[in-house]
Amino acid sequence: MKGKASKSVFHAIIRIIAEWEKESHTLDYLLHRELDRIALDARDRARITDRVMNWGRWRGTARYLLDQRLKQGLDSIPPKMRRMLEECVSRLICEERVPLPVIVSEAVEEIKQGFGQTLGKMANAVLRRIAENRYDFPDADKEPLLHLSYSTSHPLWLVERWLKRWGFERTKAQLDWNNNRPVIWLRWNSLRGSFAEAPLRLQKAEIDFDEAEDYPGFFRLKSRYYPKAAELVDRGDFSVQDPSASLAVQLLNPRAGMKILDLCAAPGGKTTLMAQRSGDGAEITAVDSSAERLKMLEKALQLQGIHSVRTIVEDGTKFTRKELFDAVLVDAPCSGLGVLNRRADLRWRRQLDDFEELVPLQRKLLRNAANLVKPGGVLVYSTCTIEPEENGDVVHQFLAENTDFLLDQPPEAISEPLLFNKGKIQTHSPRDGIDGIYAAKMIRKL
């Protein structure tokens, strides 16, 4: 039975990889679609999740190592066999529990069954050589770009970009961070009780955690496998959210009685946090162009017992109202290059020319949002990227064109390392231990 389950896990993983190559969906979406189709226990589903995400992170290095050792190159073998080899090599790179010879044997057996003894023997020789740690990456001193790209599994254009901006050491730190298994953070629903009650709920559920001193109500889980944590989330007591998401909300400072507009609201993590931090006493309008994604927010509102939010399906660049708001949040669509640790496959989907579409959209959203802020009101712009074109450059151009807005000082509760210049936040994940985000707070003059 164990062998049958192991085969089911392997073939599910290969199907997901094949679908990712053929479709434009995210790896996370395809993973959940596959898990909804198959009947496996929780541990096997966890294995599929872990191995799929590891492949997403390490496919670049896996392809490089395989291409080196296949005489006629990686494209000379059948696509399905290539996927099997890539998945196996990604396991060899990062597997911590299963012995490497066992990983090789499992993959070789599947390849023999699917493609015959000859290709099976070739796969065995190639994989065993890689398993012996015979990695031949370009020299770090002579060819730093190629070394970092191939050894950390990131596209050349992205590594080159960061090397020019940061130099070798900081770039390597960021690349290594992106390849870490992401930490799971839970955010307490403060409508269910005081912050002091949250750790008691986690302890009762036998969940090991660390409290985040700088981020009240956020808890870092010490393991990825806590079935009871899912139950707490399903009940609406907690949400899964990285503490970095709270920084834009801290800048906006939601309070009871405020009229707040969340212009790019779905899937709603910041929306629900604003509602909770205001004691469900603010009047929040949540706008998004995607009806499907807004349904996720509406489900969260119901689960968490939030009544102060109304949702509207509309393009944020065109949304207008006669009424003006006390505060507007623009959590803009962006490249997501600050969250590559969580979105394993995004590094392979993004292209350099994506900025040509994203930046004009971000500017349009911010310009439209400005028209909806009352005099003396707050405008917060945030992203989950670490790229200056999408962050400071957008804000600087906006301020140059809209002289009735000024940058404002952030609250004292935000720690000093996160701040740069007046009213702006930029996290550095290897230093701060959270996702890479940017946020700026502006005030409209009276």
Secondary structure, 3 states (H helix, E strand, C coil): CHHHHHHHHHHHHHHHHHHHHHCCCCHHHHHHHHHHHCCCCHHHHHHHHHHHHHHHHHHHHHHHHHHHHCCCCHHHCCHHHHHHHHHHHHHHHHCCCCCHHHHHHHHHHHHHHHHCHHHHHHHHHHHHHHHCCCCCCCCCCCCHHHHHHHHHCCCHHHHHHHHHHHCHHHHHHHHHHHHCCCCCEEEECHHHCCCCHHHHHHHHCCCCEEECCCCCCEEEECCCCCHHHHHHHHCCCEEECCCCHHHHHHHHCCCCCCEEEECCCCCCHHHHHHHHHCCCCCEEEEEECCHHHHHHHHHHHHHHCCCCEEEEECCCCCCCCCCCEEEEEEECCCCCCCCCCCCCCHHHHCCHHHHHHHHHHHHHHHHHHHCCEEEEEEEEEEECCCCHHHCHHHHHHHHHHCCCEEECCCCCCCCHHHECCCCEEECCHHHHCCCCCEEEEEEECC
